[in-house]
């Protein structure tokens, strides 16, 4: 059933207005509402409160199991996975204005948009192109690939647990540090699996060399690892900025296709 859930979610993200997941960002809302109430709590207790929806959803998943020929379970899994995807739509609307500015060769406007919308401060067109490619890669990695990995491995609660931790580290409260450490641990393996996918669909030798550099490195941030391997797979951004963004988008879509095909073969086997 996991493959059917994955297929439905991909179709929803591709062909419906729900490009950034479920319309209500319940995960962020839960984290935002909880953080001011737990300021004086022990970090472990605050972390348990952050992850408490997992218990409720585990009970709900077991209650609906087998009902209506499994359709309720299918619907629950689709909704949960939609809750877990990133909200920024990195393969769509996030870079639309930037791409239009780059198509006009208006690098000043593109730099201002990158600083305003993405917090990227760069010097020169080449640095801007590389920074935009890297941001697209990381937004897609933590928004789609990491939740997908844990969904395929542990089911919807694995994906939701990652998303709760990912949102929990963004607030100033006792569980922030623990959330960041657990989030780093959950990102370590899927980011390197994503790097292997980049090698298969991009410049193989260069991407594989970059992957080897980070293969046994625990401390390096997942955002840096995914960006470095992706840039190695893409090569130097010596084209126009809009073309560089399109190249990064195609690389990510091909990597996503590899994940879907591999899981389809596993499901058939």
Phi, psi and omega in degrees: 000334182302321181292322178295319176299314179300315180297317179296319180294318178299317179295321179295315181293330184273322192242007179236168177294350181278052183293335181250031176091196182301138185304324179263123179277077184292328181295312179294322179297320178295314180297318182293321180287330185280324189302317180290341182274350185244019186298329183258008183277159171294143182305321180295321179290320178295321178294320177298320178295320179300319184268002183300330176301337180297323179294317180298316182288330175296317177296316180297320179298320179287329180290324183269354182300128177085349180282143178053042178059031178085001182293325178293322176296317178300314180296318179298317180294321179297314180297317181296319180292325176295327176293337188267346182284158180295155184264357190269347182053061185293336179269006181225256193287339186302322185252012184298310181295320178298318181296320178297319178295320180291326176296329178276000186059030178265081185289332177294315178295320179297320179295319179294319178294320179296323179287320182288314188269329187241353182071025182260123175248116186229164177235112177093154183298321183294316178295323178296316181297315179296320180294321179292319176299316180297319180293321177298318180297312185289320178299321179287323182297307183278342180274331184234307191291315182293312174300322178297317180301312183285335173293315181293331183272317188239000182089187185297330180291329176295316178294318181292323177299317177298316183294322177297317179293321181296321177283325182295332181284351182271001181246155179271093181202170189300332184274359186298315183293316179295321178298318180296320180293316178293323178296318177299318179296320180287337180273342189301306184288310181298328178294322178286327172295322176295320177300321176296322177297319177300320179296324183287331184251356180237212178286107192297305186298315182294316180291321179294323176297318177295322179297319179300324181297330185250003189299318182252015183267109183278328191279337185291136182297142182298326179298319179290319181298310181297321181292314182297317181293319179296317179295325175293322179290330181276327186090174182300137180282069184266011176259184177293160184298319180296319178294322178298319177295319179296322178296316179296320179296317179295321177300315181293320179294321178293321177296319177297321178298320178300315180299317181294316181295316180298317180291328176296319178294321178296318180296320179292325181287000000 
